[in-house]
Amino acid sequence: QVQLVESGGGLVQPGGSLRLSCAASGSIVSINVMGWYRQAPGKQRELVADITSGGSTNYGDSVKGRFTISRDNAKNTVYLQMSSLKPEDTAVYYCNAEQKAGTHKKLAYWGQGTQVTVSS
């Protein structure tokens, strides 16, 4: 009912930068949290960063100080600015959004993912 579309992935050299975007559309009432997760081959999906509608942020330990998450509530869009990229950042990056659906209930939505490859 809510669709998430990521964009901005690609191939960059180590030390480079990349900006990801994710736009939500569909039956949006109020999205509480939007975030980014990533999954590398053979590894579990891990949290990169998330942000609440009020602007509170949370980052995974491996990206602190290098990545910045931001959000435009009016456009239902979340961004991930990635700097000082390392080969270990190579993964498929997935956009995530959570929306309340009644008291003590919430729905989670996922995008299709966008590939980020860091290689010289």
C-alpha positions in Angstrom: 0.0 0.0 0.0 3.0 2.2 0.5 5.7 2.1 -2.2 9.4 3.0 -1.7 11.6 3.8 -4.6 15.4 4.2 -4.1 17.8 6.0 -6.4 21.4 7.2 -6.5 23.3 4.0 -6.3 26.3 3.3 -8.5 30.1 2.6 -8.7 32.5 4.9 -6.8 36.1 4.8 -5.9 37.3 4.4 -2.3 37.2 7.8 -0.6 34.4 9.0 -2.8 30.9 10.1 -2.1 27.4 9.1 -3.1 23.9 10.4 -2.2 20.9 8.0 -2.1 17.3 9.1 -2.2 14.1 7.2 -1.3 10.6 8.5 -2.0 7.5 7.1 -0.5 4.2 7.1 -2.2 0.8 5.4 -1.9 -1.5 5.2 1.1 0.5 7.4 3.5 -1.1 8.5 6.7 1.9 9.3 8.9 5.3 7.7 8.5 7.1 7.7 11.8 10.5 6.4 10.9 12.4 6.1 7.7 15.8 4.6 7.3 18.4 2.7 5.3 19.6 -0.8 5.7 22.2 -2.6 3.6 23.1 -6.2 2.8 26.4 -7.5 1.4 26.7 -10.9 -0.1 26.9 -13.6 2.5 26.0 -11.2 5.3 22.9 -10.3 7.2 21.0 -7.1 6.6 22.2 -4.4 8.9 21.0 -0.9 9.9 22.8 1.9 8.3 20.8 4.8 9.7 17.2 5.9 10.5 15.4 9.1 11.3 12.1 9.9 12.9 9.6 12.4 11.7 10.9 14.7 14.4 14.4 14.6 13.1 16.0 12.2 15.7 18.7 10.1 14.0 20.4 6.8 14.7 23.5 5.4 12.9 25.1 2.0 12.7 28.6 1.9 14.3 30.3 1.2 11.0 29.1 4.4 9.3 29.2 6.9 12.2 31.0 10.1 11.2 30.9 9.2 7.5 27.2 9.0 6.6 24.4 11.5 7.1 20.7 10.8 7.0 18.1 13.5 6.4 14.4 13.7 5.7 11.9 15.9 3.9 8.6 15.2 5.6 6.6 17.2 3.1 8.0 15.1 0.2 8.0 11.8 2.1 11.6 11.4 1.1 14.7 10.3 3.0 18.3 10.8 1.9 21.6 9.2 2.7 24.7 11.2 2.1 27.7 8.8 2.1 31.2 10.1 2.3 34.7 8.6 2.7 33.4 5.4 1.2 35.2 2.2 1.8 35.2 -1.2 -0.1 33.4 -2.7 2.9 30.5 -0.3 2.2 29.7 -2.3 -0.9 26.2 -3.7 -0.6 22.6 -3.4 -1.7 21.0 -0.5 0.2 17.4 -0.8 1.1 15.0 2.0 2.1 12.7 1.3 5.0 9.6 3.1 6.4 7.3 2.4 9.3 3.8 3.7 9.7 1.5 3.3 12.7 -1.7 1.3 12.1 -3.6 1.6 15.3 -2.6 1.5 18.9 0.5 -0.6 19.4 0.6 -1.6 15.8 2.9 -0.6 12.9 3.5 -1.5 9.3 6.9 -1.8 7.8 7.7 -1.2 4.1 10.8 -1.9 2.0 12.1 -0.6 -1.3 13.6 -2.9 -3.9 17.2 -1.8 -3.1 19.9 0.0 -5.0 23.4 -1.3 -5.5 26.4 0.6 -4.1 29.8 -0.6 -5.2 33.0 0.9 -3.9 36.1 -0.3 -5.8 39.2 1.1 -7.4 
